[in-house]
Amino acid sequence: MESLYLLIPISIVLVFVIGALFWWATRSGQFDDLEGPGHRILMDDERRTGDLLADDDKQDKNDRA
């Protein structure tokens, strides 16, 4: 019975700490976009290839001028 006098206040404080951490995480944007980084990893190579092709076209136009 005496252990409950210690465990109940500790559990209440722990609930408030976890609630505060969750509130901070939602306010700072931790849960905004869960799928975007995964898609960016997959699409990164295609974008770089397109950028490289665009750079090559610019160099070709400069060489012709």
CYANA upper distance limits for C-alpha pairs under 8 A (distance plus 0.5 A):
  1 MET  CA      5 TYR  CA      7.88
  2 GLU  CA      6 LEU  CA      7.82
  3 SER  CA      7 LEU  CA      6.61
  4 LEU  CA      8 ILE  CA      6.21
  5 TYR  CA      9 PRO  CA      7.59
  6 LEU  CA     10 ILE  CA      6.93
  7 LEU  CA     11 SER  CA      6.54
  8 ILE  CA     12 ILE  CA      6.74
  9 PRO  CA     13 VAL  CA      6.67
 10 ILE  CA     14 LEU  CA      6.59
 11 SER  CA     15 VAL  CA      6.66
 12 ILE  CA     16 PHE  CA      6.93
 13 VAL  CA     17 VAL  CA      6.73
 14 LEU  CA     18 ILE  CA      6.65
 15 VAL  CA     19 GLY  CA      6.54
 16 PHE  CA     20 ALA  CA      6.54
 17 VAL  CA     21 LEU  CA      6.70
 18 ILE  CA     22 PHE  CA      6.65
 19 GLY  CA     23 TRP  CA      6.58
 20 ALA  CA     24 TRP  CA      6.61
 21 LEU  CA     25 ALA  CA      6.63
 22 PHE  CA     26 THR  CA      6.75
 23 TRP  CA     27 ARG  CA      6.66
 24 TRP  CA     28 SER  CA      6.58
 25 ALA  CA     29 GLY  CA      6.95
 25 ALA  CA     30 GLN  CA      5.90
 25 ALA  CA     31 PHE  CA      7.96
 26 THR  CA     30 GLN  CA      6.34
 26 THR  CA     31 PHE  CA      6.70
 33 ASP  CA     37 PRO  CA      8.33
 35 GLU  CA     39 HIS  CA      6.96
 36 GLY  CA     40 ARG  CA      6.58
 37 PRO  CA     41 ILE  CA      6.79
 38 GLY  CA     42 LEU  CA      7.20
 39 HIS  CA     43 MET  CA      6.68
 40 ARG  CA     44 ASP  CA      6.25
 43 MET  CA     47 ARG  CA      7.02
 44 ASP  CA     48 ARG  CA      6.81
 45 ASP  CA     49 THR  CA      6.69
 46 GLU  CA     50 GLY  CA      6.73
 47 ARG  CA     51 ASP  CA      6.68
 48 ARG  CA     52 LEU  CA      6.58
 49 THR  CA     53 LEU  CA      6.68
 50 GLY  CA     54 ALA  CA      6.66
 51 ASP  CA     55 ASP  CA      6.65
 52 LEU  CA     56 ASP  CA      6.69
 53 LEU  CA     57 ASP  CA      6.77
 54 ALA  CA     58 LYS  CA      6.82
 55 ASP  CA     59 GLN  CA      6.78
 56 ASP  CA     60 ASP  CA      6.67
 57 ASP  CA     61 LYS  CA      6.74
 58 LYS  CA     62 ASN  CA      6.72
 59 GLN  CA     63 ASP  CA      6.57
 60 ASP  CA     64 ARG  CA      6.76
 61 LYS  CA     65 ALA  CA      6.89
